Amino acid sequence: MIMTQAQFDAHPTALYPGNTNYSKIKSFPSSSHFGYSCTFGPNSTFGTHCSFGRDCCFNHDCTFDAFCSFNAFCSFNHSCTFENGCTFGHSTRLAHGTRFKFFAQVIYFTYMRLLSDRLTHELMHRDAESHPHPEMFDAWACDKGPCPYSIPVQRLHSFYERPDCWNRRFKRMSTADLIKAVCEKHGWILPTT
């Protein structure tokens, strides 16, 4: 269903149905709540505290005010901008040119494409620290056990893990440096001050 501007303006609540194409609407008020699999057009703007169901898709140059939240598997085309307090569900896909108005520790929930050996190692270490059986990483790297993610466990990060990048004694980066490096790798822009 494609919602027109007139239909949107006449909608009596801030709860909007899922599986709807909103690409004809350019401005959305604060505290709007959208269901799953919605589609939004380019140059759309969203007020504070908007929330979105899983699998929503956003076109380029969308702008999100503070404290918007996104469920799992949402995807964003290039050059979208996020204000402070926005949160992302697991495996969110952010395109090149994404701009954060805050230091984005939330990137840990996003999908990270193929990374360098160093960044892969750093993320694997952080996943191992929160894993109920971190010893599985050592066995897996030596071909003596299954992948640690073969047991039901929620991963902190979404990336392609590789046993050849596992080294428990590797010198670690600070979390802030890791965030900067991941953003630089993906072309995600952090504030300069």
C-alpha positions in Angstrom: 0.0 0.0 0.0 1.3 3.5 -0.9 0.1 6.1 1.5 -0.5 9.6 0.1 0.1 12.9 2.0 -3.7 13.4 2.4 -4.1 9.9 3.9 -1.2 10.5 6.2 -2.4 13.9 7.4 -5.9 12.4 8.1 -4.5 9.5 10.1 -5.9 9.9 13.7 -3.0 8.4 15.6 0.8 8.3 15.6 0.7 4.5 15.0 1.2 3.8 11.3 0.7 0.3 9.7 3.6 -1.9 8.7 4.3 -3.1 5.1 3.4 0.4 3.8 5.2 2.6 1.3 5.6 6.1 2.8 7.8 7.4 0.0 5.3 10.2 -1.0 5.5 11.7 2.6 8.5 13.9 3.4 8.0 15.0 7.0 7.0 12.9 9.9 6.1 14.3 13.4 7.7 13.3 16.7 6.7 10.1 18.4 5.4 8.5 15.1 5.5 4.7 15.4 5.8 2.6 12.2 5.3 -1.2 11.8 7.5 -3.7 10.0 8.8 -3.5 6.4 7.9 0.2 5.8 9.6 2.1 2.9 10.5 5.8 3.1 11.6 8.1 0.3 14.6 10.3 -0.1 15.1 13.5 2.0 12.5 12.4 4.6 12.7 14.1 8.0 11.6 12.5 11.3 10.9 14.2 14.6 12.1 13.0 18.0 11.2 9.6 19.5 10.0 8.0 16.3 10.2 4.2 16.2 10.4 1.7 13.4 9.7 -2.0 13.1 12.1 -4.5 11.7 13.1 -4.5 8.0 12.2 -0.9 7.3 14.0 0.6 4.4 15.1 4.3 4.1 16.2 6.1 0.9 19.1 8.6 0.8 19.5 11.8 2.8 17.0 11.0 5.5 17.3 13.0 8.7 16.4 11.6 12.2 16.0 13.8 15.2 17.0 12.7 18.7 16.0 9.3 20.3 14.6 7.6 17.2 14.8 3.8 17.5 15.1 1.1 14.8 14.3 -2.6 15.1 16.5 -5.3 13.6 17.4 -5.5 9.9 16.5 -1.9 9.0 18.6 -0.5 6.1 19.6 3.0 5.1 20.8 4.4 1.8 23.7 6.8 1.6 24.0 10.1 3.6 21.4 9.7 6.3 21.9 11.7 9.4 21.2 10.7 13.1 21.0 13.0 16.1 22.0 12.0 19.6 20.2 9.1 21.3 19.2 7.1 18.2 19.4 3.4 18.7 19.6 0.5 16.3 18.5 -3.1 16.3 20.7 -6.1 15.4 22.1 -6.2 11.8 21.1 -2.6 10.9 22.6 -1.8 7.5 24.2 1.7 7.2 25.5 3.0 3.9 28.6 5.0 3.1 28.2 8.6 4.1 26.0 8.0 7.2 26.5 10.9 9.5 26.2 10.7 13.3 25.8 13.9 15.4 27.1 11.9 18.4 30.0 9.5 19.1 28.2 6.4 17.8 28.9 3.5 20.1 25.6 2.1 18.7 27.6 1.0 15.6 28.1 -2.3 17.5 24.6 -3.4 16.5 25.0 -2.6 12.8 26.0 -5.0 10.1 29.7 -4.6 9.4 30.9 -5.7 6.0 34.1 -7.6 5.4 36.7 -6.0 7.7 40.5 -6.0 8.0 42.2 -8.7 10.0 42.8 -6.3 12.8 39.2 -5.1 13.1 37.9 -8.7 12.8 40.2 -9.7 15.6 39.0 -6.8 17.8 35.4 -7.6 17.3 35.9 -11.3 17.9 37.6 -10.5 21.3 34.7 -8.4 22.3 32.3 -11.2 21.4 34.4 -13.7 23.3 34.3 -11.6 26.4 30.5 -11.8 26.5 30.2 -15.4 25.4 29.2 -18.0 28.0 32.0 -20.4 26.8 34.9 -18.2 25.6 37.2 -21.2 25.6 35.3 -22.3 22.4 37.1 -19.6 20.5 40.5 -21.1 21.2 39.4 -24.6 20.2 37.6 -23.3 17.1 40.8 -21.4 15.9 42.7 -24.7 16.2 40.2 -26.7 14.2 39.3 -28.6 17.4 35.8 -27.4 18.0 32.6 -25.9 16.4 32.2 -22.2 15.8 31.3 -20.6 19.1 28.1 -19.2 17.5 26.8 -22.7 16.8 25.2 -22.6 20.3 22.3 -20.3 20.8 23.9 -17.0 21.9 23.1 -13.4 21.0 26.1 -11.9 19.4 27.2 -8.4 20.3 28.4 -7.6 16.8 27.3 -8.6 13.3 30.3 -9.3 11.1 32.1 -12.2 9.3 34.2 -14.0 11.9 37.3 -15.9 10.9 39.3 -18.4 12.9 42.6 -17.3 11.3 42.1 -13.8 13.0 41.8 -15.2 16.5 44.8 -14.6 18.8 44.2 -14.2 22.5 47.5 -12.4 23.1 47.0 -9.7 20.5 47.4 -6.1 21.7 43.9 -4.6 22.0 42.6 -1.3 20.7 40.6 1.0 23.0 36.8 0.9 22.4 36.9 4.5 21.2 39.6 3.8 18.7 37.7 0.7 17.4 34.6 2.8 16.9 36.6 5.4 14.9 38.3 2.7 12.8 35.0 0.9 12.0 33.4 4.1 11.0 36.3 5.1 8.8 36.3 1.7 7.1 32.6 2.1 6.2 32.6 5.8 5.4 30.4 6.6 8.4 31.0 10.2 9.7 31.4 11.0 13.4 31.4 14.5 14.8 34.8 16.2 14.8 34.5 17.8 18.3 
